[in-house]
Amino acid sequence: MAGASRCVLVVDDDEDLRRTVTMVLAEEGYRVLQAANGADALTRLHDGPLPDVILLDLMMPVMNGEQFRRAQRADPSLSEVPVVVMTAAGSRAVEAIAALGPTRVLHKPVGLEPLLSAVDEVASGHERSGRAK
């Protein structure tokens, strides 16, 4: 299985999307954590263990993806976790998204193959540097 022993944090305010992505990734062998917004995601990251990759929506209540990403990058204990942005923002937001420094960008609606490919490539390339699993 592609995701064997890999962990993904799915951050999206759309509960149906989170559930669907979680189900798909779990079927591929990933361990999946969920957060409904950026603030919830930061709490999960600080509580550990750190995931191999974060799937991040940008438009969410409480703390959006941009605010989350700024906080994540400012925290040395979290800054190295790679982020795959999932967005419906389209081409009008290319520069703003690039400024967030994501490892990858997926445009919603995200197809199954692009999602699995991006998660597998990013999670497989992420060195955990001795962090707890």
N, C-alpha and C positions, 0 to 999 in steps of 0.2 A: 504494500500500500504506500502511496506517495507520501502521505502525511504521518507515517508511523513515528511516534514520539515527538511530533512537532505540535506547537501550541499557537493558536490564532485568537486574537482579541477582535471581535466584531463590534464596532461602535456606530450605531445608527438608531435614530429615534423611531423608525418604522419597525414596529414589532414583528409584522409579517415577514418583512425582508430579513430581519435578524434571525428569525426562526428558520426560514428557508435556507439562508446561507449556512447557518449552524448545522442543519440537517445534511446538506450537501457535503460540507467539509468533514463532518463526523463520519459519513459513509466512506470517505477517502482515508480515514484513519487519523485525522487531526483531533486534538483535544481543543475544544472551542470554549472561550469565555465570551460573555456578552456585556455590553454597556449601552444604555439608552441615550447618553450624551457625553460630552467631554469631561464633565466633572466626575461622573460615575466611572469613566475610563481611568482617570487619574487615580481615583481611590483604588480601583482594582489593580493598577500597576504598582502602587505603593504597597498594597497588601501582598503582592507577589503571588506566584512566581511570575517572572517576566515572560511574555510570549515571544515567539520567534518572529512574528509579524503582526501588525495592526492593520485591519481594514477599517478605514475612517471615512464616514460621511462628512460633508462640510456643513450642510444646513440642518442644524438641530437647535432645539430650545435649551435653555439653562447655560450651556457652554458649547458654542459651535466648534466645528472642526478646526478653523483657523485659530481660535483662542486656545483650544486644546494643544494644537501643534506648537504654538509659541511656548506654552507652559512645559510641554514635553522636551523641547529643544533646550530650554533654559535649565533643565534639571539633569545634571551629569549622570545620575543613576538611571535615567530613562532615555536620554538623548540618542543612544545607539540603537534602539529598537526601530527597525525599518517600518515605514508606513506606506501602505497602498491606499491612495485616495480613491473613493468611489463617489462620483458626482454626476448630477444631472445638469450642471452649470453650462456645459457646452463650451464652444470656442471663445465666447466672450470673456471667459475667466481664465484663459490659458496663463497669462502673466501672473495673476494673483495666485493661482495654484502652484506654478513653478516656484514662486517665492517661498512657499511652505516647505520646499525641499523634499517632496515625497520620493520614494524609491520608484514607484510606478503610479500611473493614473488610469483608472478604469471609468468609462463613461456609462452612466445608467441609461437604459436598462442594460445590465451586465449579462452577457451570455455565459453559460456554464463553462465552456472550454476556456475562454479568456480568464475567467475568475480562477479556475483551478490551475491554469498555467502560471498566472502571476503569483498566486499564493505559493505554489510549489517552488518556483524559481527563487522567490525572495526568501522564503523560509529555509530552503536548502542552503542558500548562500550565507545565511546569518550565523556567525560564530557566537556562541553563548558565553564565551570567555569565563568559564567556570561558574556562571550564575546557577543558582538552584533551579532544578527542573520541577 
